[in-house]
Amino acid sequence: MALNSLLITGLLLSILTFFLTKINKKLGSYFTIFSTLFVLVFLFGYMNDVGTVFNLWSFGGFSLQLVSSNYGWFFSIIMVLTYFLVSFFNPYWIEKMVNPASYNMLYVFSVVSTLGVFFAKDFLTLFIFWEMVVWSSLFIIPLGKSRKASVVYYAISTIGSFSMFFAVMYLYSLYQTFDIESISQNLISSPNTAVMAYFVIIIAGLAKLGIFPFHTWLPIAHGNAPHTFSPVLSGGLVKMGAFIALLVSAIIPTSQIFSNHIHIIGVPYENYIIMVLGAISIIVGTLMAIKQEDAKRLIAYSTVANGGYILIGISLLDQVGFAGGMMHIFNHAMASAAMFLTIGAVAYRTGTTNMSELGGLIKKMPVTFAAYLVAIISIAGIPPTSGFASKWLIFQGLASKGLMFIAFATFFGSIGSFMYVFRPLATVFLGQLSPKHNDVKEVPFMMQIPMLVMSLLTIYFGVFPSHMLGFISKIQASLNLVPISVEGSKIYSFSGMWDSLVITAVFVIGFIIAALIFYTHKKAQPVDQMNTYTAGEFIYDPESYHYAKNYYAPFERLYKNHPSVEKFYDAIALRVNEFGRLVRSWFFSSNASVGVFWISVIITIAFFWGDKI
């Protein structure tokens, strides 16, 4: 099927999904699985197709066109795969949706619209489909808990959308074309215009990727969005921001355009500024994730931190770090979506994502626990997962250029990730089981499938990273970058070689040794949960045995009074709200005397100056 036909068919499927859900909620939800699978299957046909142009629509001298590319396919396959796997949750959550028909329709509509972004041949097509994704997400988010989350998401997205629109129209006024390749060639001879376009367009990417200081929408949106949409929001849609970073950094050849500009530690200052924002995002996201009490907000701040890794890797534009950034797009998509799904599974059975209200669920939900464990190992960058491979490559790229501050931030983020991913592990799955959860059961098998598949994919590409890096090397070659050097299981960088199979073997052997020690030595004697051990003091409620509230309080005190962008934005919002109330009291008061006053003012103005207005 032609790419334009696939996109149009997908949009029609979203409309059909709406009517099927109106007929039967379950039927419509199962159709979201079919629709995303349909797109996924046909998308595989474009894996090696490069340069084929597809016309969507022509009007008034303008054309909306798509073009096949390996980087477009890379982003699209990750996006659609994430949507497809997450859709397995839809039939079970649909009964709890406020507006199930709208949700299912917008779910399919949003994923199909992303294809228009990733395969866009021109900026006009890209912007139109970008807005289609933004608006569909805007209407999905309030279907969860709060409309405020949608307002915050809209505010940040509007900043990105207007910046992109301004840049696109400005470039069109200069070059009389929306075609990305033509504009890229013109920018080579106009470096000053290229700098403006780089910074203005990338604002849209930073806002979508959740990079500081545009990160504040992520915890609010994730914390309130439907449990079945948070995984695709974090694992999929934020990667549109990474695509914009790729567009303005590599598709538009900034390594060539900025080559004669001021360099900071061997890097053009434009790229260095963006990498600094990525580094700040890693630090801020990590510190904020550590102090969260809600599991979904914790993972949302983790997305902020990991967005920083992706941005840094892409901005390096080198052989190793760039490949790591691209690989981390996949790793974070699978791992974060799996984490959100496991927390969604917990919420499905317990009704809460507040970690202080949970505990001991490993006994009731062992499969969910296993999926979460593998996912956090990948997020933390521990072998033999793809998270280790991607972070190692990014760190190697930074070290090779001597970017020590940025490298420190990435190292800090990796260490800090151990802390924040361990918190749900200890407070949700380990510890004491609350009596109110004695009857909790594992989620249905169909809900277990996506959690396990996503987690296992991070292991597969950690053991065999060359299977992904080989394709990433093709992307590098198409962008005139030096491809990463891969030979079988061996990956080469400036400091040496890393063999993924050897690393995997070492960890497997270590695991076997630990298991043998555990099973051959004397085990602790199991006792009843309420068997007191407090020297005569009796504890009558099991919850007192479970430590979850303020889990990292001693550590949090170290940065308790730190400057906060969130508080700054809240202060602005408060002032705007107060001003709005003041204006409303002036012009829209129910007091008759106020109305008479303004009518008198208007009549007076009309009488004396009406002929001059």
C-alpha positions in Angstrom: 0.0 0.0 0.0 1.3 3.5 -0.9 2.3 5.6 2.0 -0.3 8.3 1.3 -3.0 5.6 1.0 -1.9 4.1 4.3 -2.2 7.4 6.0 -5.6 8.2 4.6 -6.8 4.7 5.3 -5.6 5.0 8.9 -7.5 8.3 9.4 -10.7 6.6 8.0 -10.1 3.7 10.4 -10.2 6.2 13.3 -13.6 7.4 12.2 -14.8 3.9 11.9 -13.5 3.2 15.4 -15.7 6.0 16.8 -18.9 4.4 15.4 -18.0 0.9 16.4 -17.4 2.1 20.0 -20.8 3.7 20.0 -22.3 0.3 19.1 -20.2 -1.6 21.6 -17.4 -0.3 23.8 -15.4 -3.6 23.7 -15.7 -3.9 20.0 -14.4 -0.4 19.4 -11.5 -1.1 21.8 -10.5 -4.3 20.0 -10.7 -2.4 16.8 -8.0 0.0 18.0 -5.7 -3.1 18.2 -6.6 -4.1 14.7 -6.2 -0.5 13.3 -2.7 -0.1 14.9 -1.7 -3.6 13.7 -2.9 -2.7 10.2 -0.7 0.4 10.1 2.3 -1.5 11.7 2.2 -4.4 9.1 2.1 -2.1 6.1 4.7 0.2 7.6 7.3 -2.6 7.6 7.1 -2.5 3.8 8.9 0.8 3.8 11.9 -0.3 5.9 14.4 0.0 3.0 12.4 2.4 0.8 14.2 5.8 0.5 13.3 8.8 -1.6 9.9 7.8 -2.9 7.6 10.8 -3.0 3.8 10.5 -2.3 1.4 13.3 -3.0 -1.4 13.8 -0.5 -3.1 16.9 -1.7 -2.5 19.9 -4.0 -4.3 23.2 -3.8 -3.5 26.7 -5.0 0.0 26.0 -6.0 0.8 24.2 -2.7 1.2 20.5 -2.2 1.2 18.3 0.8 3.7 15.6 0.2 5.3 12.6 2.0 8.7 11.1 1.2 10.0 7.8 2.4 13.2 7.9 4.5 15.1 5.6 6.8 14.9 8.1 9.7 11.2 8.6 9.1 10.7 4.9 9.2 12.7 4.5 12.4 10.6 7.0 14.3 7.3 5.7 12.8 8.0 2.1 13.6 8.7 3.0 17.2 5.6 5.1 17.5 3.2 2.6 15.9 4.7 -0.3 17.8 4.2 1.5 21.1 0.6 2.4 20.2 -0.1 -1.2 19.1 1.2 -2.8 22.2 -0.5 -0.3 24.6 -3.8 -0.8 22.8 -4.0 -4.3 24.4 -5.0 -2.4 27.6 -7.9 -0.5 25.9 -10.6 -3.2 26.1 -10.1 -3.5 29.9 -10.0 0.2 30.7 -12.7 1.4 28.3 -15.5 0.9 30.8 -13.8 3.5 33.0 -13.4 6.1 30.3 -15.5 9.3 30.4 -16.1 9.3 26.6 -14.9 5.9 25.2 -15.9 6.6 21.6 -13.9 9.8 21.4 -11.0 8.2 23.2 -10.7 5.3 20.8 -11.1 7.5 17.7 -8.5 10.0 18.9 -6.2 7.2 19.9 -6.1 5.9 16.3 -6.2 9.4 14.8 -3.1 10.5 16.8 -0.9 7.6 15.9 -1.8 7.8 12.2 -1.1 11.6 12.2 2.4 11.0 13.5 3.2 9.3 10.2 2.5 12.7 8.5 5.1 14.3 10.8 7.9 11.7 10.3 7.5 11.3 6.5 6.7 15.0 5.7 8.6 16.2 2.6 7.8 19.8 3.4 7.3 22.0 6.4 3.7 22.7 5.6 2.8 19.0 5.7 4.8 18.6 8.9 3.1 21.5 10.6 -0.4 20.4 9.7 0.1 16.9 10.9 2.0 18.2 14.0 -1.1 20.2 14.9 -3.4 17.2 14.3 -1.4 15.2 16.8 -1.3 18.1 19.3 -5.1 18.6 19.2 -6.0 15.0 19.4 -3.8 14.6 22.5 -5.3 17.8 23.9 -8.7 16.2 23.9 -7.6 12.8 25.2 -5.7 14.1 28.3 -8.8 15.5 30.1 -10.6 12.2 29.7 -8.5 11.1 32.7 -8.8 13.1 35.9 -8.4 16.8 35.3 -9.0 19.5 32.7 -6.2 21.5 34.2 -3.7 19.1 32.8 -5.1 19.7 29.3 -4.8 23.5 29.8 -1.1 23.2 30.9 -0.4 20.9 28.0 -2.1 23.3 25.6 -0.2 26.3 26.9 3.3 24.6 26.4 2.3 23.1 23.1 1.1 26.5 21.9 4.5 28.0 22.5 6.1 25.3 20.4 3.4 25.4 17.7 3.6 29.2 17.3 7.4 29.2 17.2 7.4 26.5 14.5 4.7 28.4 12.5 6.7 31.6 12.7 9.9 30.0 11.5 8.1 28.1 8.7 6.4 31.2 7.3 9.5 33.3 7.6 11.5 30.7 5.7 8.8 30.6 3.0 8.9 34.4 2.7 12.6 34.1 2.0 12.8 31.1 -0.3 9.2 30.8 -1.7 9.1 27.1 -0.8 8.1 24.8 2.0 10.2 21.9 0.8 12.6 20.8 3.6 15.5 19.8 1.2 15.3 23.0 -0.8 15.3 25.2 2.4 18.2 23.2 3.8 20.3 23.9 0.7 19.4 27.6 0.9 20.4 27.8 4.6 23.9 26.6 3.8 24.6 29.9 2.1 22.6 31.9 4.8 24.2 30.9 8.1 22.6 33.8 10.1 19.1 32.7 8.9 20.0 29.1 9.8 20.8 30.1 13.3 17.4 31.8 13.7 15.6 28.9 12.1 17.6 26.4 14.3 16.6 28.1 17.6 13.0 29.0 16.8 12.1 25.6 15.3 13.8 23.6 18.0 11.6 25.3 20.6 8.7 23.1 19.3 10.9 20.1 19.8 12.1 21.1 23.3 8.4 21.7 24.4 7.3 18.3 23.0 10.3 16.4 24.4 9.8 17.9 27.8 13.2 19.7 28.0 13.9 22.3 30.7 12.3 24.9 31.0 9.3 23.5 29.0 9.1 20.3 31.1 6.4 21.3 33.5 3.5 19.9 31.4 4.8 16.3 31.6 4.1 15.4 35.3 0.7 17.2 35.2 -0.4 15.6 31.9 0.9 12.1 32.9 -0.5 12.3 36.3 -4.0 13.0 35.1 -4.1 11.4 31.6 -5.9 8.1 31.2 -3.7 5.2 32.3 -3.8 3.8 28.7 -2.6 7.0 27.2 0.3 7.9 29.5 2.4 5.1 28.0 2.0 6.4 24.5 2.4 10.0 25.6 5.8 9.2 27.2 6.9 6.3 25.0 5.7 7.7 21.8 4.4 11.2 21.4 7.3 13.0 23.2 9.6 11.5 20.6 8.1 13.9 18.1 10.3 16.4 19.9 13.3 14.2 19.2 12.4 14.2 15.5 12.4 18.0 15.4 15.8 18.0 17.1 17.0 15.6 14.4 15.4 17.8 11.7 17.1 21.0 12.7 20.4 19.4 13.7 21.1 16.8 11.0 18.5 16.8 8.3 19.2 20.5 7.9 23.1 20.1 7.8 24.0 22.3 10.8 27.4 20.5 11.2 28.2 22.1 7.8 26.4 25.4 8.3 27.8 26.0 11.8 31.4 24.8 11.1 32.8 28.4 11.0 30.8 29.6 14.0 32.1 30.1 17.5 32.9 26.7 19.1 32.8 25.8 22.8 35.0 22.8 23.6 35.1 21.8 20.0 31.3 22.1 19.5 29.4 24.9 17.7 27.9 27.2 20.4 24.4 26.5 19.0 24.6 22.8 19.6 26.3 23.3 22.9 23.5 25.5 24.2 21.0 22.8 23.4 23.2 20.1 25.0 23.4 22.3 28.2 19.5 22.4 28.3 19.6 18.6 27.9 22.0 18.3 30.8 19.9 20.5 33.0 16.9 18.4 32.1 18.7 15.3 33.2 19.6 16.8 36.6 16.2 18.5 37.2 14.2 15.4 36.0 16.3 13.1 38.2 16.0 15.2 41.4 12.3 15.8 40.9 11.6 12.1 40.2 13.2 11.1 43.5 10.8 13.2 45.6 7.5 12.1 43.9 4.8 10.3 45.9 2.7 9.3 42.8 4.2 6.6 40.6 3.0 8.2 37.4 4.4 11.6 38.2 7.7 9.8 39.1 7.9 8.2 35.6 6.9 11.5 34.0 10.0 13.2 35.5 12.0 10.2 34.4 10.9 11.1 30.9 12.2 14.6 31.4 15.6 13.2 32.3 15.7 10.7 29.5 14.7 13.4 27.0 17.9 15.1 28.0 19.9 12.0 27.0 18.2 11.8 23.6 18.7 15.6 23.0 22.4 15.4 23.9 23.0 12.3 21.8 21.4 13.8 18.7 23.1 17.2 19.1 26.6 15.5 19.2 26.2 14.7 15.4 29.2 12.3 15.7 29.8 8.6 15.1 29.1 7.2 18.5 27.1 9.7 20.6 24.5 10.3 17.8 24.0 6.5 17.5 23.5 6.3 21.2 20.9 9.1 21.2 19.0 7.4 18.4 19.1 4.1 20.1 17.9 5.7 23.4 14.8 6.9 21.5 13.8 3.2 21.2 15.0 2.2 24.6 13.1 4.9 26.4 10.0 4.3 24.3 9.9 0.6 25.3 11.1 0.9 28.9 9.0 4.0 29.9 5.8 2.6 28.2 6.4 -0.7 30.0 6.8 1.1 33.4 3.6 3.1 32.8 1.7 -0.1 31.8 2.8 -1.9 35.0 1.7 1.1 37.1 -1.5 1.1 35.0 -2.0 -2.6 35.8 -1.5 -1.8 39.5 -4.1 1.0 39.3 -6.5 -1.4 37.4 -6.4 -3.8 40.4 -6.0 -1.4 43.3 -7.5 1.9 42.1 -4.5 4.0 43.0 -1.0 5.0 41.9 -0.1 6.6 45.2 2.9 4.6 46.4 2.2 5.2 50.1 -1.1 3.3 49.7 0.5 0.2 48.1 3.0 -2.5 49.0 3.7 -6.2 48.8 2.1 -6.6 45.4 4.8 -9.0 44.2 2.9 -11.7 45.9 -0.3 -10.9 44.0 1.0 -9.6 40.7 4.3 -11.4 40.0 4.2 -10.9 36.2 3.6 -7.2 36.5 6.5 -7.1 39.0 8.8 -8.9 36.6 8.0 -6.6 33.7 8.6 -3.5 35.9 11.9 -4.9 37.1 13.2 -5.5 33.6 12.0 -2.0 32.5 13.7 -0.2 35.3 16.9 -2.1 34.7 16.9 -0.7 31.2 15.9 2.8 32.3 18.8 2.8 34.8 21.2 1.7 32.0 22.3 -1.6 33.5 23.6 -4.5 31.2 22.4 -6.5 29.4 19.6 -4.1 28.4 19.5 -1.6 25.5 19.6 1.2 28.1 23.2 0.3 28.9 24.1 0.3 25.2 22.5 3.7 24.4 23.8 5.5 27.5 27.3 4.0 27.1 27.5 5.3 23.5 26.3 8.8 24.6 28.9 8.9 27.3 31.6 7.8 24.9 30.6 10.5 22.5 30.8 13.2 25.2 34.1 11.9 26.6 35.7 11.9 23.1 34.9 15.6 22.8 36.0 16.5 26.3 32.5 17.7 27.3 33.0 17.0 31.0 30.1 19.0 32.4 27.6 17.4 30.0 29.2 14.0 30.7 28.9 14.6 34.5 25.1 15.3 34.1 24.6 12.1 32.2 26.5 10.1 34.8 24.6 11.9 37.6 21.3 11.0 35.9 22.3 7.3 35.6 23.2 7.1 39.3 20.1 9.0 40.3 17.9 6.8 38.2 18.8 3.9 40.5 17.2 5.8 43.3 13.9 6.9 41.7 13.2 3.6 39.8 13.9 1.7 43.0 11.2 3.6 44.9 8.2 2.1 43.2 9.9 -1.3 43.3 10.2 -1.1 47.1 7.0 0.7 47.9 4.6 -0.8 45.4 5.8 -4.4 44.9 8.0 -5.1 47.9 7.3 -4.5 51.6 4.1 -5.4 53.4 0.9 -6.2 51.7 -2.0 -4.1 52.9 -5.0 -6.2 54.1 -7.3 -4.3 51.7 -5.3 -5.8 48.8 -5.6 -9.4 50.0 -8.0 -10.2 47.1 -6.0 -8.5 44.4 -5.2 -10.7 41.4 -2.8 -10.5 38.5 -4.1 -8.6 35.5 -5.6 -10.7 32.6 -3.1 -12.4 30.2 -3.9 -9.9 27.4 -2.7 -7.1 29.6 0.4 -9.0 30.5 1.5 -9.3 26.8 2.5 -5.7 26.1 4.3 -5.3 29.4 6.4 -8.4 28.8 7.0 -7.8 25.1 8.3 -4.2 25.7 10.5 -5.3 28.6 11.9 -8.3 26.7 12.7 -6.1 23.6 15.0 -4.0 25.8 16.9 -7.2 26.7 17.0 -8.4 23.1 18.5 -5.2 21.8 20.8 -5.0 24.8 22.2 -8.5 24.0 22.2 -7.8 20.2 22.5 -4.0 19.8 24.0 -4.4 16.4 20.6 -5.4 15.1 19.5 -1.8 15.8 22.8 0.0 15.4 23.2 -1.5 11.9 20.0 0.4 10.8 21.1 3.5 12.7 24.3 3.5 10.7 22.3 3.7 7.5 20.5 6.8 9.0 23.9 8.3 9.8 25.1 7.7 6.2 22.0 9.2 4.7 22.6 12.4 6.8 26.3 12.5 5.8 27.5 11.6 9.2 30.2 9.0 10.0 28.4 5.7 10.6 29.0 3.8 13.8 31.4 0.9 13.5 29.7 -2.4 14.4 31.0 -6.0 13.8 28.7 -8.7 15.1 28.4 -8.2 18.8 31.4 -5.8 18.9 30.8 -2.0 19.0 33.8 0.3 18.6 34.3 3.8 20.0 37.3 6.2 20.5 38.3 4.5 23.7 38.1 0.9 22.6 35.6 -1.9 21.9 32.6 -3.3 23.8 31.4 -6.8 23.2 27.7 -7.2 24.1 27.8 -11.0 24.2 30.7 -11.0 26.7 29.0 -8.5 28.9 25.8 -10.6 28.8 27.7 -13.7 29.6 29.3 -12.1 32.6 26.0 -11.0 34.0 24.3 -14.3 33.4 27.2 -16.2 35.2 27.0 -13.7 38.1 23.2 -14.3 38.3 23.7 -18.1 38.3 26.3 -17.8 41.1 24.0 -15.6 43.2 21.1 -18.0 42.7 23.2 -21.0 43.7 24.3 -19.2 46.9 20.7 -18.2 47.7 19.2 -21.6 47.2 22.0 -23.6 48.9 22.2 -21.6 52.1 19.8 -21.7 55.0 16.9 -19.5 54.5 15.3 -17.2 57.0 12.4 -18.7 59.0 9.0 -17.3 57.7 6.8 -15.8 60.4 3.4 -14.3 60.5 3.3 -10.6 59.4 2.0 -9.5 62.7 4.6 -11.5 64.7 6.1 -8.7 66.8 9.8 -8.1 67.0 9.7 -4.7 68.8 10.7 -5.8 72.3 7.3 -5.9 73.8 5.7 -3.1 71.8 2.7 -4.4 69.8 1.9 -3.1 66.3 -1.7 -3.9 65.4 -1.9 -2.7 61.8 0.3 -4.1 59.0 0.6 -0.7 57.3 2.9 0.4 60.1 5.5 -2.2 58.9 5.6 -0.6 55.5 7.8 2.4 54.9 6.7 4.3 51.8 5.8 8.0 52.6 8.7 10.4 52.2 10.9 7.5 51.2 14.0 9.6 50.4 13.3 12.4 53.0 17.0 12.6 54.2 18.2 13.0 50.6 15.4 15.4 49.6 16.3 17.8 52.5 19.6 18.5 50.6 17.7 20.4 47.9 14.4 21.1 49.7 14.6 24.9 49.1 16.0 24.8 45.6 14.8 27.3 42.9 11.7 25.9 41.1 10.6 26.7 37.6 7.2 25.1 38.5 6.7 27.7 41.3 7.7 30.5 39.0 5.1 29.4 36.4 2.5 28.9 39.2 3.1 32.5 40.4 2.6 33.8 36.8 -0.6 31.7 36.5 -1.9 33.1 39.8 -1.3 36.7 38.7 -2.9 36.1 35.4 -5.9 34.5 37.1 -6.2 37.4 39.5 -6.0 39.9 36.7 -8.7 37.9 34.9 -11.0 38.1 37.9 -10.4 41.8 38.2 -11.3 42.4 34.5 -14.4 40.2 35.0 -15.5 42.2 38.0 -15.1 45.4 36.0 -16.9 44.4 32.8 -19.0 41.3 33.6 -20.3 42.1 37.1 -23.8 41.2 38.0 -24.1 44.5 39.8 -26.4 46.7 37.9 -24.6 49.9 38.9 -21.4 48.6 37.3 -23.3 47.9 34.1 -24.8 51.4 34.1 -21.4 52.9 34.6 -19.8 51.2 31.6 -22.8 52.0 29.4 -22.4 55.7 30.4 -18.7 55.6 29.5 -19.4 54.1 26.1 -22.2 56.6 25.3 -19.9 59.5 26.4 -17.0 58.3 24.2 -19.4 57.8 21.2 -20.9 61.3 21.7 -17.6 63.2 21.9 -15.3 61.1 19.7 -17.6 58.9 17.7 -16.9 60.7 14.4 -13.1 60.3 14.9 -13.2 56.5 15.7 
